[in-house]
């Protein structure tokens, strides 16, 4: 049975990544920094692609790690 805090936390989620609130804020900040770095910087296009791949991989790995931790917690509970 879920308690009120976890139920409320799931409803306020911005993304469907399954992250907790602190991780979600960090991912959102990373996305904002990425947008400003790509749109308003005067670097070559290949560097912009590299930055995009790096940001995407960090977000992807963070969500994968969080899902793995949740699965481990579920295994330990049963």
Beta strands, then each sheet from edge to edge (+ up, - down):
end
